[in-house]
Amino acid sequence: MKVTISNHEIRRYLEIDLCKLPLYASPLINLANQYAQGTRPEVVGQMTELMKQFSGRTCGDWEKWYLERHSDAIRRATEKILKMLQQFKETIEGIDESLVER
């Protein structure tokens, strides 16, 4: 038997608020992260291994446990992604009709 759980239900069960972002912000952040590699294991840890070590039960337990072990990971990932977004911004500012036409 196959059971399907919607993202909405997962958020509700895990008590995770929906993060409202401006239009296009999420895909731009994700694209910048792909280039910057901000969420690679070298930056944030190897999640499959970390999940094996984690013995808590809630998102709050995970957050506390993870931050005790990787206190600067989110800051480092954020900095890498923001740097790439700044590079995107500079590139976009240099795009004109001629460049698009080419």
Biopython code that builds the backbone (N, CA, C, O; Angstrom):
import numpy as np
from Bio.PDB.StructureBuilder import StructureBuilder

atoms = [
    (1, "MET", "N", (0.840, -1.174, 0.000)),
    (1, "MET", "CA", (0.000, 0.000, 0.000)),
    (1, "MET", "C", (0.889, 1.242, 0.000)),
    (1, "MET", "O", (1.812, 1.358, 0.806)),
    (2, "LYS", "N", (0.608, 2.139, -0.884)),
    (2, "LYS", "CA", (1.368, 3.376, -0.997)),
    (2, "LYS", "C", (0.635, 4.495, -0.256)),
    (2, "LYS", "O", (-0.564, 4.701, -0.444)),
    (3, "VAL", "N", (1.375, 5.210, 0.587)),
    (3, "VAL", "CA", (0.805, 6.320, 1.346)),
    (3, "VAL", "C", (1.439, 7.608, 0.852)),
    (3, "VAL", "O", (2.661, 7.694, 0.734)),
    (4, "THR", "N", (0.630, 8.596, 0.568)),
    (4, "THR", "CA", (1.126, 9.888, 0.114)),
    (4, "THR", "C", (0.832, 10.943, 1.171)),
    (4, "THR", "O", (-0.297, 11.084, 1.641)),
    (5, "ILE", "N", (1.883, 11.682, 1.532)),
    (5, "ILE", "CA", (1.730, 12.761, 2.501)),
    (5, "ILE", "C", (2.140, 14.055, 1.803)),
    (5, "ILE", "O", (3.228, 14.135, 1.233)),
    (6, "SER", "N", (1.290, 15.052, 1.846)),
    (6, "SER", "CA", (1.581, 16.323, 1.181)),
    (6, "SER", "C", (2.615, 17.119, 1.966)),
    (6, "SER", "O", (2.828, 16.878, 3.155)),
    (7, "ASN", "N", (3.249, 18.063, 1.296)),
    (7, "ASN", "CA", (4.199, 18.952, 1.970)),
    (7, "ASN", "C", (3.510, 19.725, 3.096)),
    (7, "ASN", "O", (4.092, 19.955, 4.156)),
    (8, "HIS", "N", (2.271, 20.116, 2.845)),
    (8, "HIS", "CA", (1.507, 20.835, 3.868)),
    (8, "HIS", "C", (1.358, 19.974, 5.118)),
    (8, "HIS", "O", (1.545, 20.463, 6.232)),
    (9, "GLU", "N", (1.023, 18.696, 4.943)),
    (9, "GLU", "CA", (0.864, 17.801, 6.090)),
    (9, "GLU", "C", (2.191, 17.597, 6.825)),
    (9, "GLU", "O", (2.221, 17.568, 8.055)),
    (10, "ILE", "N", (3.273, 17.458, 6.083)),
    (10, "ILE", "CA", (4.593, 17.281, 6.698)),
    (10, "ILE", "C", (4.934, 18.498, 7.548)),
    (10, "ILE", "O", (5.387, 18.361, 8.684)),
    (11, "ARG", "N", (4.714, 19.695, 6.992)),
    (11, "ARG", "CA", (4.989, 20.921, 7.745)),
    (11, "ARG", "C", (4.152, 20.977, 9.019)),
    (11, "ARG", "O", (4.641, 21.366, 10.080)),
    (12, "ARG", "N", (2.888, 20.584, 8.900)),
    (12, "ARG", "CA", (1.990, 20.623, 10.059)),
    (12, "ARG", "C", (2.447, 19.620, 11.118)),
    (12, "ARG", "O", (2.503, 19.964, 12.298)),
    (13, "TYR", "N", (2.771, 18.401, 10.728)),
    (13, "TYR", "CA", (3.218, 17.382, 11.687)),
    (13, "TYR", "C", (4.525, 17.768, 12.361)),
    (13, "TYR", "O", (4.722, 17.497, 13.545)),
    (14, "LEU", "N", (5.415, 18.399, 11.609)),
    (14, "LEU", "CA", (6.717, 18.778, 12.156)),
    (14, "LEU", "C", (6.717, 20.178, 12.746)),
    (14, "LEU", "O", (7.740, 20.656, 13.236)),
    (15, "GLU", "N", (5.561, 20.831, 12.695)),
    (15, "GLU", "CA", (5.403, 22.187, 13.225)),
    (15, "GLU", "C", (6.389, 23.161, 12.580)),
    (15, "GLU", "O", (7.061, 23.936, 13.261)),
    (16, "ILE", "N", (6.458, 23.099, 11.253)),
    (16, "ILE", "CA", (7.342, 23.974, 10.484)),
    (16, "ILE", "C", (6.480, 25.027, 9.788)),
    (16, "ILE", "O", (5.554, 24.688, 9.051)),
    (17, "ASP", "N", (6.783, 26.295, 10.020)),
    (17, "ASP", "CA", (6.053, 27.371, 9.364)),
    (17, "ASP", "C", (6.470, 27.463, 7.900)),
    (17, "ASP", "O", (7.619, 27.199, 7.546)),
    (18, "LEU", "N", (5.513, 27.841, 7.061)),
    (18, "LEU", "CA", (5.801, 28.062, 5.652)),
    (18, "LEU", "C", (6.557, 29.376, 5.522)),
    (18, "LEU", "O", (6.127, 30.405, 6.043)),
    (19, "CYS", "N", (7.663, 29.334, 4.838)),
    (19, "CYS", "CA", (8.497, 30.521, 4.650)),
    (19, "CYS", "C", (8.045, 31.235, 3.377)),
    (19, "CYS", "O", (8.220, 30.713, 2.276)),
    (20, "LYS", "N", (7.474, 32.405, 3.524)),
    (20, "LYS", "CA", (7.030, 33.194, 2.380)),
    (20, "LYS", "C", (8.188, 34.046, 1.884)),
    (20, "LYS", "O", (8.719, 34.870, 2.628)),
    (21, "LEU", "N", (8.576, 33.853, 0.643)),
    (21, "LEU", "CA", (9.657, 34.615, 0.038)),
    (21, "LEU", "C", (9.112, 35.436, -1.117)),
    (21, "LEU", "O", (8.076, 35.094, -1.688)),
    (22, "PRO", "N", (9.801, 36.516, -1.467)),
    (22, "PRO", "CA", (9.383, 37.284, -2.642)),
    (22, "PRO", "C", (9.428, 36.422, -3.905)),
    (22, "PRO", "O", (10.167, 35.440, -3.979)),
    (23, "LEU", "N", (8.632, 36.807, -4.882)),
    (23, "LEU", "CA", (8.583, 36.105, -6.157)),
    (23, "LEU", "C", (9.992, 35.948, -6.723)),
    (23, "LEU", "O", (10.763, 36.908, -6.746)),
    (24, "TYR", "N", (10.325, 34.759, -7.173)),
    (24, "TYR", "CA", (11.611, 34.389, -7.784)),
    (24, "TYR", "C", (12.762, 34.267, -6.797)),
    (24, "TYR", "O", (13.848, 33.845, -7.194)),
    (25, "ALA", "N", (12.574, 34.617, -5.527)),
    (25, "ALA", "CA", (13.681, 34.542, -4.566)),
    (25, "ALA", "C", (14.148, 33.100, -4.372)),
    (25, "ALA", "O", (15.349, 32.830, -4.389)),
    (26, "SER", "N", (13.220, 32.188, -4.191)),
    (26, "SER", "CA", (13.592, 30.800, -3.918)),
    (26, "SER", "C", (14.386, 30.170, -5.070)),
    (26, "SER", "O", (15.442, 29.588, -4.821)),
    (27, "PRO", "N", (13.917, 30.264, -6.318)),
    (27, "PRO", "CA", (14.720, 29.663, -7.390)),
    (27, "PRO", "C", (16.072, 30.346, -7.569)),
    (27, "PRO", "O", (17.048, 29.684, -7.924)),
    (28, "LEU", "N", (16.152, 31.652, -7.331)),
    (28, "LEU", "CA", (17.443, 32.339, -7.437)),
    (28, "LEU", "C", (18.405, 31.893, -6.336)),
    (28, "LEU", "O", (19.591, 31.680, -6.588)),
    (29, "ILE", "N", (17.891, 31.756, -5.125)),
    (29, "ILE", "CA", (18.728, 31.285, -4.017)),
    (29, "ILE", "C", (19.206, 29.860, -4.299)),
    (29, "ILE", "O", (20.375, 29.539, -4.082)),
    (30, "ASN", "N", (18.304, 29.014, -4.781)),
    (30, "ASN", "CA", (18.682, 27.637, -5.090)),
    (30, "ASN", "C", (19.730, 27.578, -6.197)),
    (30, "ASN", "O", (20.673, 26.792, -6.116)),
    (31, "LEU", "N", (19.572, 28.404, -7.229)),
    (31, "LEU", "CA", (20.544, 28.436, -8.315)),
    (31, "LEU", "C", (21.904, 28.939, -7.811)),
    (31, "LEU", "O", (22.946, 28.381, -8.156)),
    (32, "ALA", "N", (21.880, 29.978, -7.008)),
    (32, "ALA", "CA", (23.132, 30.496, -6.439)),
    (32, "ALA", "C", (23.805, 29.425, -5.584)),
    (32, "ALA", "O", (25.027, 29.280, -5.612)),
    (33, "ASN", "N", (23.015, 28.683, -4.834)),
    (33, "ASN", "CA", (23.577, 27.614, -4.013)),
    (33, "ASN", "C", (24.200, 26.524, -4.870)),
    (33, "ASN", "O", (25.237, 25.968, -4.506)),
    (34, "GLN", "N", (23.585, 26.211, -6.001)),
    (34, "GLN", "CA", (24.165, 25.195, -6.892)),
    (34, "GLN", "C", (25.562, 25.609, -7.337)),
    (34, "GLN", "O", (26.478, 24.787, -7.363)),
    (35, "TYR", "N", (25.723, 26.869, -7.683)),
    (35, "TYR", "CA", (27.034, 27.366, -8.122)),
    (35, "TYR", "C", (28.003, 27.528, -6.942)),
    (35, "TYR", "O", (29.179, 27.182, -7.054)),
    (36, "ALA", "N", (27.515, 28.046, -5.829)),
    (36, "ALA", "CA", (28.373, 28.329, -4.676)),
    (36, "ALA", "C", (28.690, 27.073, -3.867)),
    (36, "ALA", "O", (29.668, 27.040, -3.120)),
    (37, "GLN", "N", (27.871, 26.053, -4.016)),
    (37, "GLN", "CA", (28.023, 24.798, -3.278)),
    (37, "GLN", "C", (28.018, 25.029, -1.766)),
    (37, "GLN", "O", (28.817, 24.458, -1.023)),
    (38, "GLY", "N", (27.092, 25.884, -1.341)),
    (38, "GLY", "CA", (27.000, 26.262, 0.057)),
    (38, "GLY", "C", (26.494, 25.171, 0.980)),
    (38, "GLY", "O", (26.740, 25.216, 2.185)),
    (39, "THR", "N", (25.788, 24.189, 0.432)),
    (39, "THR", "CA", (25.254, 23.136, 1.292)),
    (39, "THR", "C", (25.953, 21.802, 1.059)),
    (39, "THR", "O", (25.371, 20.744, 1.298)),
    (40, "ARG", "N", (27.192, 21.850, 0.595)),
    (40, "ARG", "CA", (27.992, 20.633, 0.440)),
    (40, "ARG", "C", (28.432, 20.119, 1.808)),
    (40, "ARG", "O", (28.493, 20.887, 2.768)),
    (41, "PRO", "N", (28.737, 18.825, 1.904)),
    (41, "PRO", "CA", (29.162, 18.248, 3.190)),
    (41, "PRO", "C", (30.346, 18.967, 3.837)),
    (41, "PRO", "O", (30.436, 19.023, 5.063)),
    (42, "GLU", "N", (31.246, 19.512, 3.032)),
    (42, "GLU", "CA", (32.394, 20.224, 3.597)),
    (42, "GLU", "C", (31.960, 21.470, 4.369)),
    (42, "GLU", "O", (32.668, 21.936, 5.262)),
    (43, "VAL", "N", (30.797, 21.998, 4.018)),
    (43, "VAL", "CA", (30.308, 23.234, 4.640)),
    (43, "VAL", "C", (29.349, 22.928, 5.791)),
    (43, "VAL", "O", (29.496, 23.467, 6.887)),
    (44, "VAL", "N", (28.376, 22.067, 5.538)),
    (44, "VAL", "CA", (27.309, 21.835, 6.521)),
    (44, "VAL", "C", (27.338, 20.456, 7.163)),
    (44, "VAL", "O", (26.527, 20.174, 8.046)),
    (45, "GLY", "N", (28.253, 19.593, 6.740)),
    (45, "GLY", "CA", (28.314, 18.236, 7.269)),
    (45, "GLY", "C", (27.612, 17.260, 6.344)),
    (45, "GLY", "O", (26.776, 17.647, 5.527)),
    (46, "GLN", "N", (27.965, 15.980, 6.483)),
    (46, "GLN", "CA", (27.353, 14.923, 5.676)),
    (46, "GLN", "C", (26.048, 14.504, 6.343)),
    (46, "GLN", "O", (26.054, 13.786, 7.343)),
    (47, "MET", "N", (24.927, 14.960, 5.780)),
    (47, "MET", "CA", (23.630, 14.777, 6.437)),
    (47, "MET", "C", (23.274, 13.314, 6.664)),
    (47, "MET", "O", (22.699, 12.990, 7.703)),
    (48, "THR", "N", (23.593, 12.419, 5.735)),
    (48, "THR", "CA", (23.247, 11.013, 5.947)),
    (48, "THR", "C", (23.952, 10.463, 7.181)),
    (48, "THR", "O", (23.363, 9.698, 7.944)),
    (49, "GLU", "N", (25.191, 10.842, 7.376)),
    (49, "GLU", "CA", (25.935, 10.386, 8.559)),
    (49, "GLU", "C", (25.422, 11.055, 9.825)),
    (49, "GLU", "O", (25.305, 10.411, 10.868)),
    (50, "LEU", "N", (25.118, 12.341, 9.735)),
    (50, "LEU", "CA", (24.612, 13.060, 10.901)),
    (50, "LEU", "C", (23.271, 12.481, 11.358)),
    (50, "LEU", "O", (23.023, 12.349, 12.557)),
    (51, "MET", "N", (22.413, 12.138, 10.403)),
    (51, "MET", "CA", (21.109, 11.579, 10.762)),
    (51, "MET", "C", (21.260, 10.234, 11.464)),
    (51, "MET", "O", (20.455, 9.900, 12.333)),
    (52, "LYS", "N", (22.282, 9.458, 11.100)),
    (52, "LYS", "CA", (22.527, 8.180, 11.770)),
    (52, "LYS", "C", (22.939, 8.406, 13.223)),
    (52, "LYS", "O", (22.609, 7.601, 14.094)),
    (53, "GLN", "N", (23.651, 9.488, 13.485)),
    (53, "GLN", "CA", (24.142, 9.784, 14.834)),
    (53, "GLN", "C", (23.071, 10.412, 15.722)),
    (53, "GLN", "O", (23.123, 10.292, 16.946)),
    (54, "PHE", "N", (22.106, 11.076, 15.104)),
    (54, "PHE", "CA", (21.075, 11.818, 15.842)),
    (54, "PHE", "C", (20.098, 10.857, 16.507)),
    (54, "PHE", "O", (19.607, 9.923, 15.872)),
    (55, "SER", "N", (19.818, 11.086, 17.785)),
    (55, "SER", "CA", (18.895, 10.201, 18.502)),
    (55, "SER", "C", (17.649, 10.928, 18.998)),
    (55, "SER", "O", (16.825, 10.334, 19.693)),
    (56, "GLY", "N", (17.502, 12.198, 18.653)),
    (56, "GLY", "CA", (16.336, 12.965, 19.095)),
    (56, "GLY", "C", (15.090, 12.589, 18.317)),
    (56, "GLY", "O", (15.109, 11.680, 17.487)),
    (57, "ARG", "N", (13.997, 13.308, 18.600)),
    (57, "ARG", "CA", (12.722, 12.963, 17.970)),
    (57, "ARG", "C", (12.047, 14.136, 17.254)),
    (57, "ARG", "O", (11.182, 13.916, 16.406)),
    (58, "THR", "N", (12.421, 15.360, 17.575)),
    (58, "THR", "CA", (11.706, 16.508, 17.018)),
    (58, "THR", "C", (12.649, 17.390, 16.208)),
    (58, "THR", "O", (13.871, 17.254, 16.275)),
    (59, "CYS", "N", (12.053, 18.292, 15.446)),
    (59, "CYS", "CA", (12.857, 19.279, 14.705)),
    (59, "CYS", "C", (13.657, 20.136, 15.671)),
    (59, "CYS", "O", (14.806, 20.480, 15.393)),
    (60, "GLY", "N", (13.063, 20.477, 16.792)),
    (60, "GLY", "CA", (13.764, 21.268, 17.803)),
    (60, "GLY", "C", (14.964, 20.517, 18.354)),
    (60, "GLY", "O", (16.027, 21.102, 18.562)),
    (61, "ASP", "N", (14.793, 19.208, 18.595)),
    (61, "ASP", "CA", (15.909, 18.378, 19.055)),
    (61, "ASP", "C", (17.027, 18.385, 18.021)),
    (61, "ASP", "O", (18.203, 18.525, 18.359)),
    (62, "TRP", "N", (16.644, 18.231, 16.753)),
    (62, "TRP", "CA", (17.639, 18.216, 15.675)),
    (62, "TRP", "C", (18.399, 19.546, 15.613)),
    (62, "TRP", "O", (19.626, 19.566, 15.525)),
    (63, "GLU", "N", (17.659, 20.641, 15.660)),
    (63, "GLU", "CA", (18.287, 21.959, 15.564)),
    (63, "GLU", "C", (19.319, 22.148, 16.673)),
    (63, "GLU", "O", (20.444, 22.573, 16.409)),
    (64, "LYS", "N", (18.943, 21.834, 17.903)),
    (64, "LYS", "CA", (19.865, 21.979, 19.035)),
    (64, "LYS", "C", (21.082, 21.072, 18.861)),
    (64, "LYS", "O", (22.218, 21.515, 19.031)),
    (65, "TRP", "N", (20.847, 19.814, 18.526)),
    (65, "TRP", "CA", (21.914, 18.832, 18.358)),
    (65, "TRP", "C", (22.866, 19.249, 17.241)),
    (65, "TRP", "O", (24.085, 19.227, 17.410)),
    (66, "TYR", "N", (22.295, 19.627, 16.101)),
    (66, "TYR", "CA", (23.104, 19.996, 14.939)),
    (66, "TYR", "C", (23.951, 21.236, 15.225)),
    (66, "TYR", "O", (25.146, 21.255, 14.930)),
    (67, "LEU", "N", (23.339, 22.264, 15.796)),
    (67, "LEU", "CA", (24.058, 23.516, 16.050)),
    (67, "LEU", "C", (25.155, 23.356, 17.104)),
    (67, "LEU", "O", (26.131, 24.107, 17.099)),
    (68, "GLU", "N", (25.006, 22.402, 17.991)),
    (68, "GLU", "CA", (26.080, 22.119, 18.951)),
    (68, "GLU", "C", (27.317, 21.567, 18.237)),
    (68, "GLU", "O", (28.443, 21.790, 18.682)),
    (69, "ARG", "N", (27.109, 20.855, 17.144)),
    (69, "ARG", "CA", (28.206, 20.209, 16.419)),
    (69, "ARG", "C", (28.715, 21.028, 15.230)),
    (69, "ARG", "O", (29.880, 20.920, 14.846)),
    (70, "HIS", "N", (27.849, 21.831, 14.665)),
    (70, "HIS", "CA", (28.195, 22.617, 13.465)),
    (70, "HIS", "C", (27.713, 24.053, 13.652)),
    (70, "HIS", "O", (26.882, 24.540, 12.886)),
    (71, "SER", "N", (28.229, 24.712, 14.653)),
    (71, "SER", "CA", (27.718, 26.026, 15.048)),
    (71, "SER", "C", (27.865, 27.102, 13.985)),
    (71, "SER", "O", (27.084, 28.053, 13.969)),
    (72, "ASP", "N", (28.841, 26.978, 13.100)),
    (72, "ASP", "CA", (29.041, 28.023, 12.086)),
    (72, "ASP", "C", (28.605, 27.598, 10.682)),
    (72, "ASP", "O", (28.801, 28.350, 9.728)),
    (73, "ALA", "N", (28.020, 26.410, 10.541)),
    (73, "ALA", "CA", (27.682, 25.884, 9.217)),
    (73, "ALA", "C", (26.665, 26.758, 8.480)),
    (73, "ALA", "O", (26.838, 27.036, 7.293)),
    (74, "ILE", "N", (25.628, 27.183, 9.155)),
    (74, "ILE", "CA", (24.594, 27.980, 8.490)),
    (74, "ILE", "C", (25.166, 29.333, 8.062)),
    (74, "ILE", "O", (24.879, 29.819, 6.967)),
    (75, "ARG", "N", (25.972, 29.932, 8.930)),
    (75, "ARG", "CA", (26.609, 31.206, 8.580)),
    (75, "ARG", "C", (27.518, 31.029, 7.371)),
    (75, "ARG", "O", (27.489, 31.855, 6.459)),
    (76, "ARG", "N", (28.321, 29.976, 7.343)),
    (76, "ARG", "CA", (29.245, 29.739, 6.220)),
    (76, "ARG", "C", (28.475, 29.498, 4.918)),
    (76, "ARG", "O", (28.840, 30.034, 3.871)),
    (77, "ALA", "N", (27.418, 28.697, 4.984)),
    (77, "ALA", "CA", (26.603, 28.428, 3.795)),
    (77, "ALA", "C", (25.949, 29.712, 3.299)),
    (77, "ALA", "O", (25.932, 29.988, 2.099)),
    (78, "THR", "N", (25.415, 30.488, 4.224)),
    (78, "THR", "CA", (24.765, 31.752, 3.871)),
    (78, "THR", "C", (25.744, 32.697, 3.190)),
    (78, "THR", "O", (25.409, 33.316, 2.180)),
    (79, "GLU", "N", (26.948, 32.811, 3.733)),
    (79, "GLU", "CA", (27.958, 33.699, 3.142)),
    (79, "GLU", "C", (28.314, 33.271, 1.717)),
    (79, "GLU", "O", (28.439, 34.113, 0.829)),
    (80, "LYS", "N", (28.474, 31.970, 1.499)),
    (80, "LYS", "CA", (28.809, 31.480, 0.162)),
    (80, "LYS", "C", (27.685, 31.810, -0.831)),
    (80, "LYS", "O", (27.940, 32.263, -1.947)),
    (81, "ILE", "N", (26.453, 31.577, -0.409)),
    (81, "ILE", "CA", (25.304, 31.815, -1.291)),
    (81, "ILE", "C", (25.126, 33.306, -1.554)),
    (81, "ILE", "O", (24.874, 33.702, -2.692)),
    (82, "LEU", "N", (25.255, 34.139, -0.521)),
    (82, "LEU", "CA", (25.123, 35.588, -0.710)),
    (82, "LEU", "C", (26.202, 36.129, -1.639)),
    (82, "LEU", "O", (25.936, 37.018, -2.448)),
    (83, "LYS", "N", (27.400, 35.605, -1.530)),
    (83, "LYS", "CA", (28.482, 36.038, -2.419)),
    (83, "LYS", "C", (28.125, 35.720, -3.877)),
    (83, "LYS", "O", (28.350, 36.539, -4.768)),
    (84, "MET", "N", (27.577, 34.548, -4.108)),
    (84, "MET", "CA", (27.179, 34.178, -5.462)),
    (84, "MET", "C", (26.015, 35.036, -5.936)),
    (84, "MET", "O", (25.988, 35.436, -7.100)),
    (85, "LEU", "N", (25.051, 35.329, -5.065)),
    (85, "LEU", "CA", (23.940, 36.204, -5.444)),
    (85, "LEU", "C", (24.445, 37.595, -5.824)),
    (85, "LEU", "O", (23.910, 38.215, -6.744)),
    (86, "GLN", "N", (25.455, 38.083, -5.135)),
    (86, "GLN", "CA", (26.049, 39.381, -5.476)),
    (86, "GLN", "C", (26.674, 39.308, -6.872)),
    (86, "GLN", "O", (26.565, 40.251, -7.655)),
    (87, "GLN", "N", (27.322, 38.195, -7.175)),
    (87, "GLN", "CA", (27.894, 38.028, -8.515)),
    (87, "GLN", "C", (26.784, 37.975, -9.565)),
    (87, "GLN", "O", (26.932, 38.536, -10.650)),
    (88, "PHE", "N", (25.675, 37.306, -9.248)),
    (88, "PHE", "CA", (24.520, 37.293, -10.152)),
    (88, "PHE", "C", (24.039, 38.719, -10.406)),
    (88, "PHE", "O", (23.792, 39.115, -11.545)),
    (89, "LYS", "N", (23.912, 39.477, -9.323)),
    (89, "LYS", "CA", (23.408, 40.853, -9.421)),
    (89, "LYS", "C", (24.296, 41.687, -10.340)),
    (89, "LYS", "O", (23.803, 42.414, -11.202)),
    (90, "GLU", "N", (25.601, 41.577, -10.150)),
    (90, "GLU", "CA", (26.538, 42.327, -10.989)),
    (90, "GLU", "C", (26.431, 41.906, -12.452)),
    (90, "GLU", "O", (26.497, 42.747, -13.349)),
    (91, "THR", "N", (26.269, 40.628, -12.688)),
    (91, "THR", "CA", (26.120, 40.129, -14.057)),
    (91, "THR", "C", (24.823, 40.630, -14.677)),
    (91, "THR", "O", (24.812, 41.084, -15.821)),
    (92, "ILE", "N", (23.731, 40.550, -13.925)),
    (92, "ILE", "CA", (22.427, 40.992, -14.430)),
    (92, "ILE", "C", (22.456, 42.474, -14.794)),
    (92, "ILE", "O", (21.880, 42.886, -15.800)),
    (93, "GLU", "N", (23.130, 43.264, -13.970)),
    (93, "GLU", "CA", (23.213, 44.700, -14.255)),
    (93, "GLU", "C", (23.953, 44.980, -15.564)),
    (93, "GLU", "O", (23.757, 46.032, -16.172)),
    (94, "GLY", "N", (24.792, 44.053, -15.996)),
    (94, "GLY", "CA", (25.536, 44.232, -17.238)),
    (94, "GLY", "C", (24.843, 43.664, -18.466)),
    (94, "GLY", "O", (25.353, 43.779, -19.580)),
    (95, "ILE", "N", (23.687, 43.055, -18.264)),
    (95, "ILE", "CA", (22.957, 42.479, -19.388)),
    (95, "ILE", "C", (22.075, 43.553, -20.024)),
    (95, "ILE", "O", (21.291, 44.218, -19.347)),
    (96, "ASP", "N", (22.222, 43.703, -21.319)),
    (96, "ASP", "CA", (21.392, 44.670, -22.051)),
    (96, "ASP", "C", (20.734, 43.968, -23.236)),
    (96, "ASP", "O", (20.905, 42.765, -23.433)),
    (97, "GLU", "N", (19.990, 44.728, -24.012)),
    (97, "GLU", "CA", (19.250, 44.164, -25.146)),
    (97, "GLU", "C", (20.186, 43.484, -26.130)),
    (97, "GLU", "O", (19.888, 42.409, -26.651)),
    (98, "SER", "N", (21.305, 44.116, -26.373)),
    (98, "SER", "CA", (22.273, 43.560, -27.315)),
    (98, "SER", "C", (22.766, 42.182, -26.867)),
    (98, "SER", "O", (22.870, 41.257, -27.672)),
    (99, "LEU", "N", (23.057, 42.064, -25.610)),
    (99, "LEU", "CA", (23.557, 40.800, -25.081)),
    (99, "LEU", "C", (22.476, 39.717, -25.173)),
    (99, "LEU", "O", (22.760, 38.575, -25.535)),
    (100, "VAL", "N", (21.259, 40.080, -24.846)),
    (100, "VAL", "CA", (20.140, 39.112, -24.912)),
    (100, "VAL", "C", (19.938, 38.681, -26.359)),
    (100, "VAL", "O", (19.706, 37.507, -26.648)),
    (101, "GLU", "N", (20.030, 39.655, -27.263)),
    (101, "GLU", "CA", (19.827, 39.368, -28.688)),
    (101, "GLU", "C", (20.885, 38.380, -29.187)),
    (101, "GLU", "O", (20.579, 37.460, -29.945)),
    (102, "ARG", "N", (22.124, 38.581, -28.755)),
    (102, "ARG", "CA", (23.200, 37.661, -29.175)),
    (102, "ARG", "C", (22.946, 36.277, -28.663)),
    (102, "ARG", "O", (23.740, 35.370, -28.914)),
]
sb = StructureBuilder()
sb.init_structure("model")
sb.init_model(0)
sb.init_chain("A")
sb.init_seg("    ")
for serial, (resi, resn, name, xyz) in enumerate(atoms, 1):
    if name == "N":
        sb.init_residue(resn, " ", resi, " ")
    sb.init_atom(name, np.array(xyz, "f"), 0.0, 1.0, " ", f" {name:<3s}", serial, name[0])
structure = sb.get_structure()
